[in-house]
Amino acid sequence: MSPTGVVPLPSAAARTGTVRVSLVVRDERGFTHYYEEVETTADAVRDAYDLMARRSSAVAG
């Protein structure tokens, strides 16, 4: 399942200064959602992960 408006990138190596990332999410009902690969910066990935970790009930803090 892909978010609306996301266009899949051709499979190739990421350009210099970018990374390719895909996301797999398992929801509370046990369904798995596969989000298509996107090209972004490593900083954007770190920021997104940090946001998810801070909102996670599994992370103390």
DSSP file (Angstrom, degrees, kcal/mol; ACC not computed):
  #  RESIDUE AA STRUCTURE BP1 BP2  ACC     N-H-->O    O-->H-N    N-H-->O    O-->H-N    TCO  KAPPA ALPHA  PHI   PSI    X-CA   Y-CA   Z-CA
    1    1 A M              0   0    0      0, 0.0    35,-0.0     0, 0.0     0, 0.0   0.000 360.0 360.0 360.0 128.2    0.0    0.0    0.0
    2    2 A S        -     0   0    0     33,-0.2    33,-0.1    31,-0.1     3,-0.1  -0.855 360.0-108.2-113.8 146.1    1.5    3.3   -1.0
    3    3 A P    >   -     0   0    0      0, 0.0     3,-1.6     0, 0.0    33,-0.1  -0.406  50.9 -90.0 -66.3 148.9    0.7    6.8    0.2
    4    4 A T  T 3  S+     0   0    0      1,-0.2     3,-0.1    -2,-0.1     0, 0.0  -0.320 109.3  18.5 -60.6 136.3   -1.2    8.9   -2.4
    5    5 A G  T 3  S+     0   0    0      1,-0.3     2,-0.6    -3,-0.1    -1,-0.2   0.390  85.5 132.2  87.1  -3.8    1.0   10.9   -4.7
    6    6 A V    <   -     0   0    0     -3,-1.6    -1,-0.3    32,-0.0    30,-0.1  -0.727  42.1-156.7 -85.9 124.8    4.2    9.0   -4.1
    7    7 A V        -     0   0    0     -2,-0.6     2,-0.1    -3,-0.1    -3,-0.0  -0.882  18.7-122.7-102.1 124.6    5.9    8.1   -7.4
    8    8 A P        -     0   0    0      0, 0.0    30,-0.1     0, 0.0     3,-0.0  -0.377  24.3-130.7 -66.0 142.7    8.2    5.1   -7.3
    9    9 A L        -     0   0    0     28,-0.8    28,-0.1     1,-0.1     3,-0.0  -0.641  27.7 -98.7 -89.7 149.6   11.8    5.8   -8.4
   10   10 A P        -     0   0    0      0, 0.0     2,-0.8     0, 0.0    -1,-0.1  -0.376  48.5 -99.5 -62.4 147.0   13.5    3.6  -10.9
   11   11 A S  S    S+     0   0    0     -3,-0.0     2,-0.3     3,-0.0     3,-0.0  -0.590  75.6 117.4 -78.0 115.3   15.8    1.1   -9.2
   12   12 A A  S    S-     0   0    0     -2,-0.8     3,-0.1    -3,-0.0    -3,-0.0  -0.939  70.9 -67.6-160.9 169.3   19.3    2.4   -9.3
   13   13 A A        -     0   0    0     -2,-0.3     6,-0.1     1,-0.1     2,-0.0  -0.357  59.7-100.4 -66.3 148.2   21.9    3.6   -6.9
   14   14 A A        -     0   0    0      1,-0.1    -1,-0.1     4,-0.1     3,-0.1  -0.356  41.6-105.3 -66.3 148.8   21.1    6.7   -4.9
   15   15 A R    >   -     0   0    0      1,-0.2     3,-2.2     4,-0.1    -1,-0.1  -0.292  52.5 -73.0 -69.7 161.4   22.7    9.9   -6.2
   16   16 A T  T 3  S+     0   0    0      1,-0.3    -1,-0.2     3,-0.0     3,-0.1  -0.329 123.2  19.5 -56.6 130.9   25.6   11.4   -4.3
   17   17 A G  T 3  S+     0   0    0      1,-0.3    25,-0.4    -3,-0.1     2,-0.3   0.447 112.9  88.1  87.1   1.0   24.4   12.9   -1.0
   18   18 A T    <   -     0   0    0     -3,-2.2     2,-0.3    23,-0.2    -1,-0.3  -0.851  56.9-154.3-127.6 165.4   21.2   11.0   -1.0
   19   19 A V  E     -A   40   0A   0     21,-3.4    21,-2.7    -2,-0.3     2,-0.5  -0.922  17.3-126.5-131.8 158.9   19.9    7.7    0.2
   20   20 A R  E     +A   39   0A   0     -2,-0.3     2,-0.4    19,-0.2    19,-0.2  -0.913  32.7 177.7-106.5 135.6   17.1    5.4   -0.8
   21   21 A V  E     -A   38   0A   0     17,-2.6    17,-2.6    -2,-0.5     2,-0.3  -0.995  13.5-173.9-140.4 142.7   14.7    4.3    1.9
   22   22 A S  E     -     0   0A   0     -2,-0.4     2,-0.4    15,-0.2    14,-0.2  -0.900  16.1-141.2-129.3 163.3   11.5    2.2    2.0
   23   23 A L  E     -A   35   0A   0     12,-1.1    12,-3.2    -2,-0.3     2,-0.5  -0.983  10.7-168.5-133.5 134.8    9.2    1.7    4.9
   24   24 A V  E     -A   34   0A   0     -2,-0.4     2,-0.4    10,-0.2    10,-0.2  -0.992  14.2-172.0-121.0 125.2    7.3   -1.4    6.1
   25   25 A V  E     -A   33   0A   0      8,-2.8     8,-3.4    -2,-0.5     2,-0.6  -0.966  13.4-160.6-122.8 130.0    4.6   -0.7    8.8
   26   26 A R  E     -A   32   0A   0     -2,-0.4     6,-0.2     6,-0.2    -2,-0.0  -0.948  22.0-150.1-107.0 118.9    2.7   -3.4   10.8
   27   27 A D    >   -     0   0    0      4,-2.6     3,-2.0    -2,-0.6     0, 0.0  -0.198  31.8 -91.7 -85.4 178.2   -0.5   -1.8   12.3
   28   28 A E  T 3  S+     0   0    0      1,-0.3    -1,-0.1     2,-0.1    -2,-0.0   0.682 125.0  55.9 -65.3 -18.1   -2.3   -2.8   15.4
   29   29 A R  T 3  S-     0   0    0      2,-0.1    -1,-0.3     0, 0.0     3,-0.1   0.454 120.6-106.1 -92.0  -1.1   -4.5   -5.2   13.5
   30   30 A G  S <  S+     0   0    0     -3,-2.0     2,-0.2     1,-0.3    -2,-0.1   0.465  73.1 141.1  92.3   1.6   -1.6   -7.1   12.2
   31   31 A F        -     0   0    0     -5,-0.0    -4,-2.6     1,-0.0     2,-0.5  -0.544  44.4-139.0 -77.4 144.1   -1.8   -5.7    8.6
   32   32 A T  E     -A   26   0A   0     -6,-0.2     2,-0.5    -2,-0.2    -6,-0.2  -0.905  13.2-162.8-106.9 130.3    1.5   -4.9    6.9
   33   33 A H  E     -A   25   0A   0     -8,-3.4    -8,-2.8    -2,-0.5     2,-0.6  -0.955   3.5-157.3-114.7 125.9    1.8   -1.8    4.8
   34   34 A Y  E     -A   24   0A   0     -2,-0.5     2,-0.4   -10,-0.2   -10,-0.2  -0.911   5.7-160.0-106.3 119.1    4.6   -1.5    2.3
   35   35 A Y  E     -A   23   0A   0    -12,-3.2   -12,-1.1    -2,-0.6   -33,-0.2  -0.821  26.9-108.6 -99.5 137.9    5.6    2.1    1.3
   36   36 A E  E     -     0   0A   0     -2,-0.4   -13,-0.1   -14,-0.2   -15,-0.1  -0.184  40.3 -88.9 -67.1 155.7    7.5    2.5   -1.9
   37   37 A E  E     -     0   0A   0    -28,-0.1   -28,-0.8   -15,-0.1     2,-0.3  -0.353  45.7-173.8 -65.0 137.8   11.2    3.5   -2.0
   38   38 A V  E     -A   21   0A   0    -17,-2.6   -17,-2.6   -30,-0.1     2,-0.5  -0.926  22.6-125.7-129.0 157.6   12.0    7.2   -2.1
   39   39 A E  E     +A   20   0A   0     -2,-0.3     2,-0.2   -19,-0.2   -19,-0.2  -0.905  46.9 138.3-104.4 129.5   15.2    9.0   -2.5
   40   40 A T  E     -A   19   0A   0    -21,-2.7   -21,-3.4    -2,-0.5     2,-0.2  -0.810  51.5 -73.2-151.5-172.2   16.0   11.6    0.3
   41   41 A T     >  -     0   0    0    -23,-0.2     4,-1.7    -2,-0.2   -23,-0.2  -0.621  34.1-121.7 -93.4 156.5   18.9   12.8    2.4
   42   42 A A  H  > S+     0   0    0    -25,-0.4     4,-2.4    -2,-0.2     5,-0.2   0.855 114.5  58.3 -62.8 -34.3   20.4   10.9    5.3
   43   43 A D  H  > S+     0   0    0      1,-0.2     4,-2.6     2,-0.2    -1,-0.2   0.902 103.5  51.4 -61.6 -41.2   19.5   13.9    7.5
   44   44 A A  H  > S+     0   0    0      2,-0.2     4,-2.4     1,-0.2    -1,-0.2   0.889 110.0  50.0 -63.7 -38.9   15.8   13.5    6.6
   45   45 A V  H  X S+     0   0    0     -4,-1.7     4,-2.6     2,-0.2     5,-0.2   0.933 111.7  47.5 -64.9 -45.6   16.0    9.8    7.5
   46   46 A R  H  X S+     0   0    0     -4,-2.4     4,-2.6     1,-0.2    -2,-0.2   0.911 112.6  49.6 -62.0 -42.4   17.6   10.6   10.9
   47   47 A D  H  X S+     0   0    0     -4,-2.6     4,-2.2     2,-0.2    -1,-0.2   0.920 112.4  47.3 -63.0 -43.6   15.0   13.3   11.6
   48   48 A A  H  X S+     0   0    0     -4,-2.4     4,-2.3     2,-0.2    -2,-0.2   0.920 113.6  47.4 -65.0 -43.6   12.1   11.0   10.7
   49   49 A Y  H  X S+     0   0    0     -4,-2.6     4,-2.9     1,-0.2     5,-0.2   0.915 110.7  52.3 -64.1 -42.1   13.5    8.1   12.8
   50   50 A D  H  X S+     0   0    0     -4,-2.6     4,-2.4    -5,-0.2    -1,-0.2   0.914 109.4  49.6 -60.1 -43.0   14.1   10.5   15.8
   51   51 A L  H  X S+     0   0    0     -4,-2.2     4,-1.5     2,-0.2    -1,-0.2   0.929 112.8  46.4 -61.5 -46.4   10.5   11.7   15.6
   52   52 A M  H  X S+     0   0    0     -4,-2.3     4,-0.6     1,-0.2    -2,-0.2   0.912 112.8  49.8 -63.7 -41.7    9.2    8.2   15.5
   53   53 A A  H >< S+     0   0    0     -4,-2.9     3,-0.8     1,-0.2     6,-0.2   0.899 108.9  52.0 -64.9 -40.5   11.4    7.1   18.4
   54   54 A R  H 3< S+     0   0    0     -4,-2.4    -1,-0.2     1,-0.2    -2,-0.2   0.814 113.3  44.8 -66.1 -29.3   10.4   10.1   20.6
   55   55 A R  H 3< S+     0   0    0     -4,-1.5     2,-0.3    -5,-0.2    -1,-0.2   0.483  90.5 110.0 -92.1  -3.1    6.7    9.3   20.1
   56   56 A S    X<  -     0   0    0     -3,-0.8     3,-0.8    -4,-0.6    -3,-0.0  -0.526  60.6-150.7 -76.7 135.4    7.2    5.5   20.7
   57   57 A S  T 3  S+     0   0    0     -2,-0.3    -1,-0.1     1,-0.2    -4,-0.1   0.645  95.9  65.1 -75.5 -13.6    5.7    4.1   23.9
   58   58 A A  T 3  S+     0   0    0      2,-0.1     2,-0.6    -5,-0.0    -1,-0.2   0.593  87.9  79.5 -84.0 -11.2    8.5    1.5   23.7
   59   59 A V  S <  S-     0   0    0     -3,-0.8     2,-0.1    -6,-0.2    -1,-0.0  -0.866  78.6-135.0-103.3 124.0   11.3    4.0   24.2
   60   60 A A              0   0    0     -2,-0.6    -2,-0.1     1,-0.2    -4,-0.1  -0.472 360.0 360.0 -71.9 143.4   11.9    5.3   27.8
   61   61 A G              0   0    0     -2,-0.1    -1,-0.2    -7,-0.0    -7,-0.0   0.368 360.0 360.0 144.7 360.0   12.3    9.0   28.1
